[in-house]
Amino acid sequence: MHRGKHRGVEPAESFARGFQALSDLALAGVQVTARATDLATGKELFSVDDHVVMPTASIGKVLLLVEVASRLTGTSAESFTVLDRAPRDAVGDSGIWQHLQSPSLPLADLAAMIGATSDNLATNVLLRHVGLEAVRARTEALGLTRTALLDLVRDHRGPDDAPQLSIGSAKELTWLFASLARGEIVSPEVSQRVIGWLSLNSDLSMVASAFGLDPLAHRTPDHGVLLVNKTGTDGGVRSEVGVLRGPRASVSYAVSTYFADTGLSSRLAVLDGMRAVGMDLLEYVH
């Protein structure tokens, strides 16, 4: 583990709180990977085993959004292409479309639903439309070797299915979000489209719980703080990656945990640790 310091401040005001919280989780048997970098300089602020590949649940959906956005450039009418849901796409858990009456929605609306609620049904319909192989090819073209969307979303994973929906390393995920924020993923237009979808995210339950933002409306700065993030939740998995901007600085960050989710206390300890990292990030940018 390595801890960086704030620029121009003493170690007591650094990321000591978050670093200690993650260290305590690791000592308790939680697998942890984390990283934060200054968006302007690229300087590493802190890291915890940031090269380790971990399950990241829904965070891999960002790679699908990149592929979808790359197909909507210019005056393309594909964003208005209406896609139908089919019985084979059905899946539970996160998302709103499964609770709506409409059997069909425009492609761009499905992407927005993924950004806003990590919609599983919308994910499966979009994956069927663009193909998992296309997402994999896009991931490789971006130079990502430790981050991938492995499969469609399933209620149950059998022995012949990928064991996880997605995987990633904190180092690659912070690079991906920093590059999106700078407009460097595929093109400025594609990057901005993905950022727009992700800015709708309503899950501020992990690292972002420290930022004091309205979960349902934070697309514009609030007390000088602006967030774009994506979370991933599964049994024993809590993962978040994002870009946080403030009056003083901006950061790209990623925190992933993998733990035995055998009781509420274990889960709450993980969430408390992730929030501690968020408090340090907020102090750095604000």
LINZI-V341040 format. One record per residue. RES is the residue in three letters. SS is DSSP state (H for helix, E for strand, L for the rest). PHI is phi in whole degrees, -180 to 180 (* if undefined). NEAR is the number of other C-alpha atoms within 10 Angstrom. Layout:
res=RES ss=SS phi=PHI near=NEAR
res=RES ss=SS phi=PHI near=NEAR
//
This chain:
res=MET ss=L phi=* near=12
res=HIS ss=E phi=-134 near=12
res=ARG ss=E phi=-116 near=18
res=GLY ss=L phi=-92 near=18
res=LYS ss=L phi=-123 near=17
res=HIS ss=L phi=-64 near=19
res=ARG ss=L phi=-69 near=12
res=GLY ss=L phi=73 near=7
res=VAL ss=L phi=-128 near=9
res=GLU ss=L phi=-77 near=9
res=PRO ss=H phi=-55 near=13
res=ALA ss=H phi=-63 near=10
res=GLU ss=H phi=-105 near=13
res=SER ss=L phi=-89 near=22
res=PHE ss=L phi=-89 near=24
res=ALA ss=H phi=-61 near=18
res=ARG ss=H phi=-64 near=17
res=GLY ss=H phi=-66 near=22
res=PHE ss=H phi=-61 near=24
res=GLN ss=H phi=-66 near=15
res=ALA ss=H phi=-63 near=19
res=LEU ss=H phi=-70 near=27
res=SER ss=H phi=-63 near=18
res=ASP ss=H phi=-64 near=15
res=LEU ss=H phi=-63 near=21
res=ALA ss=H phi=-62 near=17
res=LEU ss=H phi=-65 near=10
res=ALA ss=L phi=-87 near=12
res=GLY ss=L phi=100 near=12
res=VAL ss=L phi=-85 near=20
res=GLN ss=E phi=-80 near=19
res=VAL ss=E phi=-132 near=24
res=THR ss=E phi=-137 near=26
res=ALA ss=E phi=-156 near=29
res=ARG ss=E phi=-163 near=28
res=ALA ss=E phi=-142 near=30
res=THR ss=E phi=-132 near=23
res=ASP ss=E phi=-73 near=22
res=LEU ss=L phi=-69 near=23
res=ALA ss=L phi=-77 near=12
res=THR ss=L phi=-104 near=9
res=GLY ss=L phi=78 near=13
res=LYS ss=L phi=-66 near=13
res=GLU ss=E phi=-72 near=19
res=LEU ss=E phi=-95 near=22
res=PHE ss=E phi=-164 near=23
res=SER ss=E phi=-153 near=22
res=VAL ss=E phi=-136 near=20
res=ASP ss=L phi=45 near=16
res=ASP ss=L phi=-73 near=25
res=HIS ss=L phi=-90 near=16
res=VAL ss=L phi=-74 near=16
res=VAL ss=L phi=-84 near=19
res=MET ss=E phi=-131 near=23
res=PRO ss=E phi=-63 near=26
res=THR ss=L phi=-126 near=31
res=ALA ss=H phi=50 near=26
res=SER ss=H phi=-77 near=28
res=ILE ss=H phi=-61 near=26
res=GLY ss=H phi=-62 near=24
res=LYS ss=H phi=-63 near=30
res=VAL ss=H phi=-60 near=25
res=LEU ss=H phi=-66 near=21
res=LEU ss=H phi=-64 near=27
res=LEU ss=H phi=-63 near=27
res=VAL ss=H phi=-63 near=22
res=GLU ss=H phi=-66 near=24
res=VAL ss=H phi=-63 near=25
res=ALA ss=H phi=-61 near=22
res=SER ss=H phi=-67 near=19
res=ARG ss=L phi=-93 near=14
res=LEU ss=L phi=-112 near=18
res=THR ss=L phi=-74 near=15
res=GLY ss=L phi=64 near=9
res=THR ss=L phi=-97 near=7
res=SER ss=L phi=-54 near=9
res=ALA ss=L phi=-90 near=10
res=GLU ss=H phi=-66 near=14
res=SER ss=H phi=-61 near=18
res=PHE ss=H phi=-94 near=13
res=THR ss=L phi=-61 near=13
res=VAL ss=E phi=-90 near=15
res=LEU ss=E phi=-111 near=19
res=ASP ss=E phi=-96 near=16
res=ARG ss=L phi=-85 near=20
res=ALA ss=L phi=-125 near=12
res=PRO ss=H phi=-54 near=6
res=ARG ss=H phi=-71 near=10
res=ASP ss=H phi=-85 near=19
res=ALA ss=L phi=-59 near=16
res=VAL ss=L phi=-161 near=20
res=GLY ss=L phi=-99 near=14
res=ASP ss=L phi=64 near=14
res=SER ss=L phi=-67 near=15
res=GLY ss=L phi=118 near=19
res=ILE ss=L phi=-110 near=17
res=TRP ss=H phi=-60 near=20
res=GLN ss=H phi=-61 near=18
res=HIS ss=H phi=-102 near=8
res=LEU ss=L phi=-99 near=7
res=GLN ss=L phi=-82 near=7
res=SER ss=L phi=-62 near=10
res=PRO ss=L phi=-85 near=12
res=SER ss=E phi=-143 near=15
res=LEU ss=E phi=-147 near=16
res=PRO ss=E phi=-64 near=14
res=LEU ss=H phi=-55 near=21
res=ALA ss=H phi=-64 near=22
res=ASP ss=H phi=-67 near=17
res=LEU ss=H phi=-64 near=25
res=ALA ss=H phi=-63 near=27
res=ALA ss=H phi=-64 near=22
res=MET ss=H phi=-67 near=22
res=ILE ss=H phi=-67 near=30
res=GLY ss=H phi=-63 near=28
res=ALA ss=H phi=-80 near=21
res=THR ss=H phi=-130 near=20
res=SER ss=L phi=53 near=29
res=ASP ss=L phi=-59 near=25
res=ASN ss=H phi=-70 near=27
res=LEU ss=H phi=-65 near=28
res=ALA ss=H phi=-61 near=30
res=THR ss=H phi=-61 near=24
res=ASN ss=H phi=-66 near=22
res=VAL ss=H phi=-67 near=22
res=LEU ss=H phi=-66 near=25
res=LEU ss=H phi=-63 near=23
res=ARG ss=H phi=-64 near=15
res=HIS ss=H phi=-74 near=13
res=VAL ss=H phi=-93 near=14
res=GLY ss=L phi=91 near=15
res=LEU ss=H phi=-63 near=19
res=GLU ss=H phi=-63 near=13
res=ALA ss=H phi=-66 near=14
res=VAL ss=H phi=-66 near=24
res=ARG ss=H phi=-64 near=19
res=ALA ss=H phi=-63 near=11
res=ARG ss=H phi=-64 near=18
res=THR ss=H phi=-60 near=20
res=GLU ss=H phi=-65 near=14
res=ALA ss=H phi=-65 near=11
res=LEU ss=L phi=-77 near=13
res=GLY ss=L phi=87 near=11
res=LEU ss=L phi=-85 near=17
res=THR ss=L phi=-117 near=13
res=ARG ss=L phi=-117 near=18
res=THR ss=L phi=-133 near=26
res=ALA ss=E phi=-164 near=24
res=LEU ss=E phi=-93 near=25
res=LEU ss=L phi=-94 near=20
res=ASP ss=L phi=-164 near=17
res=LEU ss=L phi=-78 near=23
res=VAL ss=L phi=-83 near=25
res=ARG ss=L phi=-129 near=19
res=ASP ss=L phi=-69 near=10
res=HIS ss=L phi=-137 near=8
res=ARG ss=L phi=-106 near=12
res=GLY ss=L phi=-92 near=9
res=PRO ss=L phi=-65 near=6
res=ASP ss=L phi=-94 near=6
res=ASP ss=L phi=-96 near=13
res=ALA ss=L phi=-59 near=14
res=PRO ss=L phi=-69 near=13
res=GLN ss=L phi=-136 near=19
res=LEU ss=L phi=-68 near=23
res=SER ss=E phi=-153 near=23
res=ILE ss=E phi=-135 near=18
res=GLY ss=E phi=-174 near=27
res=SER ss=L phi=-110 near=26
res=ALA ss=H phi=-61 near=31
res=LYS ss=H phi=-64 near=26
res=GLU ss=H phi=-70 near=20
res=LEU ss=H phi=-70 near=26
res=THR ss=H phi=-66 near=25
res=TRP ss=H phi=-63 near=20
res=LEU ss=H phi=-60 near=23
res=PHE ss=H phi=-73 near=27
res=ALA ss=H phi=-63 near=24
res=SER ss=H phi=-68 near=17
res=LEU ss=H phi=-61 near=22
res=ALA ss=H phi=-65 near=21
res=ARG ss=L phi=-88 near=15
res=GLY ss=L phi=77 near=18
res=GLU ss=L phi=-106 near=16
res=ILE ss=L phi=-91 near=20
res=VAL ss=L phi=69 near=17
res=SER ss=L phi=-164 near=15
res=PRO ss=H phi=-57 near=14
res=GLU ss=H phi=-64 near=17
res=VAL ss=H phi=-64 near=24
res=SER ss=H phi=-60 near=22
res=GLN ss=H phi=-67 near=18
res=ARG ss=H phi=-65 near=24
res=VAL ss=H phi=-65 near=26
res=ILE ss=H phi=-59 near=22
res=GLY ss=H phi=-61 near=15
res=TRP ss=H phi=-65 near=22
res=LEU ss=H phi=-69 near=26
res=SER ss=L phi=-68 near=22
res=LEU ss=L phi=-85 near=23
res=ASN ss=L phi=-55 near=25
res=SER ss=L phi=-100 near=19
res=ASP ss=L phi=-96 near=20
res=LEU ss=L phi=-117 near=21
res=SER ss=L phi=-92 near=16
res=MET ss=L phi=-114 near=23
res=VAL ss=H phi=-56 near=28
res=ALA ss=H phi=-70 near=28
res=SER ss=H phi=-64 near=19
res=ALA ss=H phi=-86 near=19
res=PHE ss=L phi=-92 near=19
res=GLY ss=L phi=71 near=12
res=LEU ss=L phi=-94 near=17
res=ASP ss=L phi=-75 near=13
res=PRO ss=L phi=-59 near=16
res=LEU ss=L phi=-98 near=12
res=ALA ss=L phi=-160 near=12
res=HIS ss=L phi=-144 near=17
res=ARG ss=L phi=-83 near=16
res=THR ss=L phi=-122 near=11
res=PRO ss=L phi=-58 near=13
res=ASP ss=E phi=-125 near=15
res=HIS ss=L phi=53 near=11
res=GLY ss=L phi=81 near=12
res=VAL ss=E phi=-108 near=20
res=LEU ss=E phi=-132 near=19
res=LEU ss=E phi=-126 near=24
res=VAL ss=E phi=-130 near=23
res=ASN ss=E phi=-149 near=25
res=LYS ss=E phi=-139 near=29
res=THR ss=E phi=-116 near=30
res=GLY ss=E phi=-138 near=22
res=THR ss=E phi=-132 near=18
res=ASP ss=E phi=-154 near=16
res=GLY ss=L phi=-58 near=12
res=GLY ss=L phi=76 near=17
res=VAL ss=E phi=-124 near=21
res=ARG ss=E phi=-136 near=26
res=SER ss=E phi=-143 near=29
res=GLU ss=E phi=-148 near=28
res=VAL ss=E phi=-137 near=27
res=GLY ss=E phi=-169 near=26
res=VAL ss=E phi=-124 near=24
res=LEU ss=E phi=-118 near=26
res=ARG ss=E phi=-112 near=22
res=GLY ss=L phi=-144 near=20
res=PRO ss=L phi=-63 near=13
res=ARG ss=L phi=-100 near=11
res=ALA ss=L phi=-165 near=16
res=SER ss=E phi=-135 near=24
res=VAL ss=E phi=-135 near=27
res=SER ss=E phi=-111 near=29
res=TYR ss=E phi=-142 near=32
res=ALA ss=E phi=-150 near=31
res=VAL ss=E phi=-138 near=31
res=SER ss=E phi=-128 near=28
res=THR ss=E phi=-131 near=25
res=TYR ss=E phi=-137 near=21
res=PHE ss=L phi=-150 near=19
res=ALA ss=L phi=-81 near=13
res=ASP ss=L phi=-85 near=16
res=THR ss=L phi=-94 near=10
res=GLY ss=L phi=-162 near=8
res=LEU ss=H phi=-61 near=8
res=SER ss=H phi=-63 near=10
res=SER ss=H phi=-64 near=16
res=ARG ss=H phi=-65 near=17
res=LEU ss=H phi=-65 near=12
res=ALA ss=H phi=-64 near=16
res=VAL ss=H phi=-64 near=27
res=LEU ss=H phi=-65 near=18
res=ASP ss=H phi=-63 near=20
res=GLY ss=H phi=-65 near=23
res=MET ss=H phi=-67 near=30
res=ARG ss=H phi=-64 near=22
res=ALA ss=H phi=-61 near=25
res=VAL ss=H phi=-62 near=27
res=GLY ss=H phi=-60 near=24
res=MET ss=H phi=-63 near=18
res=ASP ss=H phi=-67 near=21
res=LEU ss=H phi=-62 near=29
res=LEU ss=H phi=-63 near=21
res=GLU ss=H phi=-62 near=16
res=TYR ss=H phi=-68 near=24
res=VAL ss=H phi=-87 near=18
res=HIS ss=L phi=-109 near=16
//
